[in-house]
Amino acid sequence: MSGHSKWATIKHKKAALDAKRGKIFTRIIKEIMIAARQGGGDPDANPRLRTAIMAAKSVSMPSDNIKRAIQRGTGELEGGQIEEVMFEGYGPGGAAVLVLVATDNRNRTVSELRHLFSKNGGNLGEQGSVAWMFDRKSQIIIEGDKVSEDDLMAVALEAGADDLRNEGGNWEVLSPPEMHEKVLEAIHKAGIPTLSAEIAMIPKNLVKLEGKQAQNMLKLAEAIEDHDDVQNMWSNFDIDEKEMEAMA
């Protein structure tokens, strides 16, 4: 059965802390730069850039910051030489881990990630080693008390979503990647606030972790997320709620 990675729940709670320390700004700026470099600086003709700008505005990023990031991406300003790379690996207990980075020095980033994996009971894998365990989806997260299931389902399904789940007290709307903008726009037009909206890698199956393995997997996930070059991380591990409380 498909389900939710426990990390998916945890990292949405971390997002507020990331915003406070400015890290979320850095990640969005890198995403804008990469999107502009790959598809041009016109958001009307570049869906990925359009989505990145929406994310920037959702966290109140100043327009000047957005403009400079686009110009760096298109080469109008210096500093846009950033490479996007997806790394794959295994955490404690055989949990699959995908790490998306934006880096100006691939060798340095590989070395640092390899160290983080080995330090926390995991290891980097070859390309293709775990990606097949995930589906690429549009993922929109909404606080559970902001809208009823029936109302959200009516809006999301009408716009092209294909699944609605309860994820740790929040609603998770899943859609094909190409429907991301349309579904997100419909949700916003309905006056429903979102916690996050991204193209994510959703695990097909979960790996249950307990005890030391669970603790080490959480340490690994947090260490990876805290790395300056990491844009996002996905994993398929699951931890019992009671064990989560005991570790808190």
N, C-alpha and C positions, 0 to 999 in steps of 0.2 A: 504493500500500500504506500502511496505517496503521503507526505505529511510535512510537518514544519521542522526545520532545524532549530534547535534551541537557541543557537547563535542568532538566528533571524530576529527572535524576540529580544534578546539581550542588546543587540546593537542599535535597535530603535530607541532603547532607553539611554544608550550612550550618546545618541545624536545630540541631545540637549547639551551635554557636557562638551562635545566637540564644537558646538556652535559658540559656547561661552569662551573657549580658548582659541577661537579663530581657525581651527583646523578645517572646518567644513568649508570656509571661504577658499582656502588653499586648494582643496580638492575640486571645488566647482570651477575655479579659475583654470586649473589644469585641463579639466574636461572641456571648457569653452575653447581653450587654445588648440587642443587636439581636434575638436570638431571643426573649428575654423580652418585648420591646416588641411584636413582631409576633404572637406566639402565646400570650402569657401566661406567668406565672411557675411554673406547675405542670409539671414535666418529664414526668409521666405522661401528660399531655394535649398535650405539645408535643415532637414528635420532634426538631426542630432543637435545642431547648434541651437535650434529653436527650443528644444527640450532643456538644454543646459541653461539657456537664458531664463526659462521659466523657473528652474531650480534656484538660480541666483536671485531672482526677484522674490521668491518665496522666503528667503532668509534675509531680505532687505539689503542685498548687496548694492552699493552705489552704482549708478549708471556709468560713471567714469571708469570704475574698476572693470565692468563688463566690456566697455569699449576698448580699453587697453589690452585686455586678454584676447579679444578678437583680433586686434591689430598685431599682437605678438604671434598669434597663430597663423595669420596670413603673410607674415614677414614684413609688414609695414613698420613694426618696431622690433628691436632686437630682443632675444631671450625666448624664442619659441621653439627651440630645438629639444622637444620632449618626445620620447618614444613610449608608446603604449604596448605593454606586454602582459600576457596572461601566463602565470605560473601554476603548476599543478603539483600536488603532493599529498602526503598521508600524515595524519595526526595520530596520537595515541589510540590504540584499539582499532586501528585501520580506518578511522574516519577520513573521508575524502575532503580535500581542501583545494579551493580555487582562489588564487590571489591575482587581482588586477592591479597593475602598477603603472604609473606615469613617471618616467625617469629620464634624466639627461646623462646617466652613466649606468648602462645595463650591467656591466661587470661588477660594479660596486654593489648594486642592488641584489644581484644573484648571490653574491658572497654573504651579504648581511641577512638575506632571507634564509639561506642554507644554515647559517649559524642559529637563527631563531628556531627553525624546525628541529635541528639536532639537540639544542639546549632543552627543548620541551618534549622530547620523546617522539618526534616525527622525522620525516625526511622528504626532501624535494623529489618529485618523480619526473619521468619523461613527458614530453608533450603528448597529449591524448590518453594519459594513464588513468585519469579520473573524470575528465570532462564529459564522457559518455553517461555518467551517473546523474547528470543534471539536464534540465530543460531550460532553454532561454525564454523568459517570459517578461511581459510588463507586469510589474508588481507595485500596487498602490496601497499604502497603509493608512487607515483611518481610525481614530480613537473610537472605541466601542460605544461610548455614551453620546457621541455626536450625531448619530443617525440610527434609525431602526433598520433591522435586517431587510424587511420588506421594501422600505423606501430606497435603500441603497441598491438592492437587487434590481429593482425596477429601472433605476437610472443606469446602472452599470451594464446590465445585460442588453438593454436597448441600444447602448452605445457600442457594443461589440465585445464586452468581457465574456469570458467563458467559465469563470469559477469565482465563488465568493466563499471565504472561509473565516472562521473565528480563530485568530492567532494570538494567544496570550492576552485575551481581553480586548484586542484590536481587530478590526475588520481588515482582511487581506483580499484585495481584488486582483485577480490574475487574468491576463489577456494575451493574445498573440502580440509579439513585439511591434508589428506594424499597426496595431490598434492603440498603442500607448497614448499618443497625443489626443485622439478622439475621445477615448474613455476618460482621460484626465480632464479634458475640457468640459465634458458633460457633467462630471462630478463637481467641478468648480462652479459651473453655471447653475447647478442645483443648490448652491450655497453650502456645500459640504466641505469642511476644511480637511486637508490631508496632512499626515505626519511625514510621509515620504513618498516619492514616486520615482521609479527607476526601472531600467531594463536589468533584470536580475537573473541569476542562475538558481533555479529551484530544484532541490534534490528530489529524485524519483523515489528513493527509499531512504530510511533513516537507520543509523547505527546507534544502538543503545550503549551508553557508557556509564560506568559506575566507579565509585571509589577514587583511587589514585589516577586512573585513566581519565575520569571526568574532570578532576582538578587540573591535571596537566593539559588537557585539551582546552579548557577555558583560559589557562595561562598562555598557551600558544596563540589562541585566537586574539586575545587582548594585545599580546606583543606584536602580532602582525598588523592589527588595526592601528596601532600607535606608530608604526613606521611611517616616516614622512612621505615616502614614495607610493604608499599603498592607497589606491583609490577605493577599493572595495574588496571584501573577502566573503566567500560563501563556503559553507560546510554542511555535511549531512549528519552531524552528531545530534543525539538526543539525550537529555538527562532528566531523570525523574524529578518532579517538582519538590518533593520532600528532601531529596538530596541537594537540590539547588538551595533550599532554605537553610540546610545544615552548613553549606559552604559559605553562605552570605555573612 
